[in-house]
């Protein structure tokens, strides 16, 4: 459902104007209620609230005594914030999440099907260079038959 990359600006209060092309779908899916959290790649995840619920349940089911499970809980659940799209079509990005992802004024909202990633301009550009540097090695196992 959500696809494409959009270069956007955060306002002085850390609010992001959700592109108009996504607002209607987000209103229909979740009445504008979003979940924002940290991603291990130093970007943010932005989920419609109903799509986040089963992921949250799986994460919380992991043992707090197992190191990797505990790390994942601390990152994904520890940074999780419920936010709503306001009447002007903006969503607040908390200072903690902005700091984690290195978000400044210029950001990238990248559709990932059922959610978005939110990247700083600098990290998004570096990510693109890393992807392009892979050349023929970019295709993961199981997708060798992909035809573009």
Steps between C-alpha positions, in 0.01 A plus 500: 500500500763756602775543245732766370752731665419862581746768601332702776582760762440494873365826640656680796292291746608170343175437312489322167234580242373162378477509119142550386510180292538296822266691732175354369627143527630564852168649606317194363744250655554647842315832534841670483641309801863406440773320686855633465803315627873451448644262241843336543618668178463842670184601321147507642212264431157656450210254520124542486401400854313176403797370299736555793292301752597146381867601473493640853341178626777288345775721641349496849469120488879471490693424816641799686779272619620415149744774398391564139132487588556748783697729268220494245241581768707789630539644153160441337272516804715740702492766226139435390275807495132525416431812296206636302488689175368845591234699315772657282628156391812507718644247741733589786839328509614500863840651587620156615416339167644793304825468694515121456459521120706818460202683350555863422293722274522291180368139521383218273172312547534165324203272440556134590164343420311500828719762672756773441861558589605854593864582424725800549609644165863406565429140608255446211761613246765273658250212499441552128874496428537174697213344305637606162849379591361145528458472123413142403527389864188699592252218430448292816466120499157390389446797270734397219205458261384857553447667166490878482 
